[in-house]
Amino acid sequence: MARAGLTGARLAQAGAELADEAGFDQVTVSALARQFGVQVASLYSHVRSSADLKARIATVALTELADQAAAAVAGRAGRDALSALADVYRDYARKHPGRYTATRFVPDGPAPEHVDSGRRHSELVRAVLRGYDLDEPAQTDAVRLLGSTIHGYIALESAGSFAFTEPSSDDSWPRIIDALDALLRSWS
């Protein structure tokens, strides 16, 4: 029977895979019902709505990305940690474009799992920033700067904005990290 084994977690994972294939905006309860060969109504015992499904996918993506980022920055400090963190985000966006888009999803209400997985990212960035000895409010400003720069660069690159210019995006990326490192080291 097609319905056997359907759970909210399985639907979120299937939704994450569909997001990478078709785009995060294309993920709906109806699309997953078609994929599993079941009636839409049968999925509503596992997810409340398409927004709930998207929040679950976002949590899957945030958790995966945080796990990868934590492993990458472990035992590193300064520019090395900054580069490792930024590279994980960029690589994840390239390998999982739909899931990466999902990491930017803001649910209608605070879902504890979503909040917890998002908080891990903030904690990882703050761990990287400890290598730069920043106090508050500079640390919060630096978290926002890194997020804006890294995610902004990835968004522009993903949209093809750097595809037809020299130097290549791959050549510019380490220079961007160097500039962030220099700024963080000289922050006063």
N, C-alpha and C positions, 0 to 999 in steps of 0.2 A: 504494500500500500504506500502511495506517495507521501502521505502525511507522517508516517512513522519516523520518529526521531527529530521532528521539527521542534526547535526551542528558540527562545529569543536570542540566545548566543549564536546558534547556528544560522539564524536569519541575519544577524549582524555580520557574521563572517562572510556569508554569501553576498550580502549587500556591499561589503568592502571589496570583494572580488569584482562584483558588477561595476562598482564605482571606478575601478582601475580600467575596466574594459570599455565602458560606455560614458563615463563621466559621472561625477557625484550628483549633479543636478538631474540625471536620468534615473536615479534610484528611487523607486516608489514601492509601496506594498504591492501594487498591481504587477509591477515588473517582476518582483520576486515570486509572486503567485504563479505567473506564467512560467518562470524558470523551474519551479518545483512541480508544475503540473497540477496545481490545486486551486480551489476557489479562493478569491480574495478574502472572503469572510472567515475562512479557516485560519488565516494568519493573524486575525485580530485577537485571537486568544493568546498570542505570543508578543505582539506589539500593539500599542494603542493607536498609532497613526503613522503616516510617512515621516512626520517630524520626530516622533519617538524612534523610529527606525534609523533616521539620520543621526540622532543623538547617540544611539548605540554604536553606529559605525564610527562616529567621531571618537567615541571612547576606545574602541578597538584600535583605531589609528594612533591616537595619542599615547596609548599604552605601549604599542609596538615601538613607536618612535622614541619614547622615554627609555624603554629598555635598551634600545640600540645606542642611544646617546649616553646613558649611564655607563655602559660597557666601554664606549669609545673614550670617555674622559677620565675613567678610573686611573689613578696614579699619575695624571698629567697636571701641569700647571701652566699659567701664563699663556703665551701665544700657542703653545702646543695643545693645550686644552681648548682654547678658543677655536683653533683650526679643526680639531677633532669634532667638536660640537657642530660647527657650521657645516662641515663636510657631511656629517650624518644627515642633517636636515636636507641638504642639497641632493645627496644620493637617494634618500627616501622619496623625495619629490620626483626624481627621475624614474625610479623603479615603480613607484605607486602613486601616480598622479591623482587618481580619484581619492585615495585615502589621504594624501597630503592636503587636498582641498578640504576634505572632511575635518582635518585638524583645525581649520579656521571656522568651523560651524559653531554658532552660538545657539544653544537650545532655548526654547521658550521659557523654561523654568529651570532652576538649579537642580540637576540630577547629581546626587552624591558621587557616583562613579566618574562622571564627566568632570566634576570639580576636582576630585582627587587626582585624576590623570593629568589635568591641566596644571595643577599645582606642582606636580613633579617636574614639569618643564621649567617653571619659574625657579624651583629649588636647584635644578641642574645649572641654569644660567648663573644663579647666585654662587654656586660652588665654583664655577669657572672664574667668576669675578673676585673670589677670595684671593686669587693669585695676583690681583691688582691692588689690594688693600684699600678698597673704597668704603667710606662710611655712608650712612644715610644722610641726606636724600640722594647723594650721588649714585649709590648702588641702584636705587629704583630707576633713576634717570638712565643709567647704563643698561639695565635690563630692557628698558623701552627702546633705547638706541640700537642695541644688538638685535632685538626682535624686528624692529622696523627695517633695519638694513638687510639682515639675512633673509627675512621673509619677502621683503620688497624685491630684492635681487632675484630670488627664486621665482617670484610671480612674473617679473618682467622676462626672465630667461625662458620660463615655461610658455609664455605667450609668443615667443619668437622675436622679442624686441632686439636681441643682440645678434641675431642670426646672420646679418649681412654687413657687419662692420668688423673692422680690425682695430685693436687686437681681438682675438677670439674671446668668448666668454670664459673659456677654460684658462686663458692667460690672465684675464682680469681678476678672476676669483682670488688667487693668492695675494694679489695686490690689495684687494678690498680687505682681506683678513689682516694684512700687514698694517694698513691704515687704521683699522679698528684697534689693533694691538698698540700702535703708537699713541693713539688718542687715549686709550685706557691707561697706559703707563704714565702719560703726562697730565692726566685729569687732576685739576686742583680744586 
